[in-house]
C-alpha cells in the first residue's frame, strides 16, 4: 500500500486507540486529510483493546483515510484496517520480538486479509513507552553510525520500511546525521527501503531538516489534536523540502 501510494514524501498520522474515542478519531482523521496527511496509523503501547482498535479504524476510514495497523501487541490488530506494519523490533533484548510475535501475528494478519508491510523498528534516544514495553536498548542520540548499521541490517533482511523512532513525547527527534548515514548505507548496498521517522517533531524547521536528511516518511501524533494549523505547516514543510 505505502509503495503504491508513494508520490514524493509521505506523512502518517498516528492515533492511539487507548487515548482516543471513535468521535475524536474521526475528527483527527478529518484534520489529517485536510492537512495533507497520507495515512492513518492506529496503534499504542499500553492498554489497547481489539474493540477500541476496531472502533478507531472504522472512524478513521469514514474520512476516506487509508488506515494501517501499527501493532503494539497482538490485540492491536483489526480486520477493518487496510494493512499492517509487520514489525521486527531489531534492538529489543526480548527474543519474543524477533520471531515469536511474528509467527503469532502472521496467522492473524492472514485471517484478517490485511496487507502485510515488512517493517523494521529501530528505537533511538528517548524511546518512550514503546521502548520500555518492548525491552529495547534505545540507540544513543550521539551514535548515528549505530542507527545506520541497524537500518542497513533491516534493509538487507528485506524490510520494505525502516522506522526510526525517537518515541512519543521525545525531547528531540532522530538526529539528521543518523538518517543521512542510514540513507547512504542503504544506497551503497544497492537496496531500496523507505525510511520513516517519528518522535520529537514539533516544528516546520524540524520537519524540513528530517526531509533534507533523507527521510521518506514522517509520523506525527498529538499535533493533529493540539494544532491543525501546525500539522498542516509541518506536512507542507516536510513534503516540499
C-alpha positions in Angstrom: 0.0 0.0 0.0 2.7 2.5 1.0 4.8 1.8 -2.0 1.9 2.0 -4.4 0.9 5.4 -2.9 4.4 6.8 -2.8 4.5 10.1 -4.7 7.3 12.0 -3.1 7.5 12.1 0.7 4.7 10.6 2.8 3.1 11.7 6.1 1.4 9.4 8.6 -0.9 10.5 11.4 -0.7 8.2 14.5 -3.8 7.6 16.6 -3.6 5.7 19.9 -6.9 3.7 20.5 -6.4 3.7 24.2 -6.4 7.5 24.4 -8.8 8.4 21.6 -12.6 7.9 21.3 -14.1 7.0 18.0 -15.6 10.5 17.6 -12.2 12.1 18.3 -10.5 9.6 15.9 -12.9 10.7 13.1 -12.2 14.3 13.9 -8.4 13.7 13.8 -8.7 11.8 10.6 -10.6 14.7 9.0 -8.0 17.2 10.2 -5.2 14.9 8.9 -6.9 14.5 5.5 -7.4 18.3 5.2 -3.8 18.9 6.2 -2.4 16.6 3.5 -1.6 13.5 5.5 -1.5 10.3 3.5 -2.2 7.5 6.0 -3.6 6.9 9.5 -1.5 4.7 11.7 -3.5 3.1 14.5 -1.6 1.7 17.5 -0.5 2.1 21.1 1.9 0.5 23.5 -0.3 0.2 26.6 -4.0 -0.6 27.4 -5.1 -1.1 23.8 -8.1 -3.5 23.2 -9.3 -5.1 20.0 -12.7 -3.3 20.4 -11.0 0.1 20.7 -8.8 -0.6 17.7 -11.8 -1.6 15.6 -13.7 1.5 16.6 -10.9 3.9 15.8 -10.1 2.2 12.5 -13.8 2.4 11.4 -14.0 6.1 12.5 -10.8 7.0 10.5 -12.0 5.2 7.4 -15.2 7.2 7.4 -13.0 10.1 6.4 -11.6 8.1 3.5 -8.1 7.8 5.0 -6.1 4.6 4.2 -5.6 3.0 7.6 -2.6 0.9 8.7 -2.2 -1.0 12.0 0.9 -0.1 13.9 0.8 -3.0 16.4 1.9 -2.6 19.9 0.7 -6.1 20.6 -1.4 -8.9 19.0 -4.6 -7.3 20.5 -4.0 -4.2 18.4 -4.9 -5.8 15.1 -8.2 -5.1 13.3 -9.8 -6.8 10.3 -11.3 -3.4 9.4 -7.9 -1.9 8.5 -6.3 -1.9 5.1 -2.8 -3.1 6.1 -0.5 -3.7 9.0 3.1 -2.9 9.6 4.6 -6.4 10.1 7.2 -5.4 12.7 10.5 -6.7 13.8 12.0 -4.6 16.7 15.6 -5.0 15.9 17.1 -3.5 19.1 14.9 -5.2 21.6 16.6 -7.5 24.1 13.5 -9.7 24.2 13.6 -12.7 21.8 9.8 -12.5 21.6 10.1 -9.6 19.2 12.5 -11.4 16.9 10.4 -14.4 16.0 7.6 -15.5 18.3 5.5 -12.3 17.9 5.8 -12.5 14.1 4.8 -16.2 14.0 1.7 -15.4 16.1 0.9 -12.3 14.2 1.3 -13.9 10.7 -1.8 -16.0 11.2 -3.9 -13.1 12.4 -2.8 -10.9 9.5 -3.6 -13.7 7.1 -7.1 -14.5 8.5 -8.0 -10.8 8.6 -6.9 -10.3 5.0 -4.6 -7.4 5.8 -1.7 -6.4 3.5 1.5 -7.1 5.5 4.2 -4.4 5.2 7.5 -5.8 6.3 8.9 -3.1 8.7 11.9 -2.9 10.9 11.5 -0.7 14.0 14.6 1.0 15.4 14.2 2.8 18.7 16.5 5.7 19.2 17.4 8.0 22.0 14.5 8.7 24.3 12.4 5.6 23.4 9.4 6.5 25.4 6.7 4.0 26.5 7.3 1.8 23.4 10.9 1.4 24.1 10.2 0.4 27.7 7.5 -2.0 26.9 9.5 -4.0 24.3 12.7 -4.0 26.4 14.6 -2.1 23.8 18.1 -0.6 24.2 17.5 2.8 22.6 20.5 3.8 20.4 22.1 7.0 21.9 21.4 10.2 20.0 25.1 10.7 19.6 25.7 7.4 17.8 24.4 7.9 14.3 26.6 5.2 12.9 24.9 2.6 15.2 21.5 3.8 13.9 22.7 3.5 10.3 24.1 0.0 10.9 20.8 -1.2 12.3 18.9 0.4 9.4 21.3 -1.3 6.9 20.7 -4.7 8.6 17.0 -4.2 8.4 17.2 -3.4 4.7 19.4 -6.4 4.0 16.9 -8.6 5.8 14.2 -7.5 3.4 12.3 -4.8 5.2 10.3 -2.5 3.0 10.3 0.2 5.7 12.8 1.1 8.3 11.0 3.1 11.0 13.4 5.2 13.1 11.6 6.1 16.3 12.6 8.6 19.0 9.4 7.8 21.0 6.2 9.7 21.7 7.0 12.8 23.7 10.7 12.7 22.9 12.6 15.8 23.7 14.2 15.8 20.3 13.8 13.8 17.1 16.1 11.2 15.5 19.3 13.1 14.6 19.6 14.1 10.9 23.1 12.6 10.8 21.6 9.2 11.6 19.0 9.5 8.8 21.6 10.6 6.3 24.0 7.8 7.2 21.2 5.3 7.0 20.1 6.5 3.6 23.7 6.5 2.3 24.5 3.0 3.6 21.3 1.5 2.1 22.0 3.2 -1.2 25.6 1.8 -1.2 24.1 -1.7 -0.8 22.0 -1.1 -3.8 18.8 -1.5 -1.9 15.6 0.5 -1.9 14.0 0.8 1.5 11.7 3.6 2.8 13.0 5.4 5.9 10.2 6.8 8.0 10.9 8.8 11.2 8.8 9.6 14.3 9.0 11.3 17.7 10.0 14.8 18.8 8.7 16.6 15.7 7.0 19.9 16.7 8.0 22.4 14.1 8.3 23.2 10.4 12.1 23.5 10.9 12.4 20.0 12.3 10.3 18.5 9.5 12.3 20.3 6.9 15.6 19.1 8.5 14.4 15.5 8.5 13.3 15.6 4.9 16.6 17.1 3.7 18.4 14.3 5.7 16.8 11.7 3.5 13.6 10.7 5.4 10.9 9.3 3.0 8.1 9.5 5.6 7.2 11.4 8.8 5.0 10.2 11.6 3.3 12.6 14.0 0.7 12.0 16.7 -0.8 14.6 19.1 -0.1 17.6 16.8 -3.3 16.9 14.9 -5.4 17.5 18.0 -3.3 20.3 19.5 -2.9 22.4 16.4 -4.4 21.5 13.0 -2.6 24.6 11.6 0.8 23.5 12.8 0.1 20.0 11.4 -0.6 21.4 8.0 2.5 23.5 8.1 4.7 20.6 9.2 3.4 18.3 6.5 3.9 21.0 3.9 7.4 21.7 5.0 8.3 18.0 5.0 6.9 17.3 1.6 8.2 20.4 -0.2 11.7 20.4 1.2 
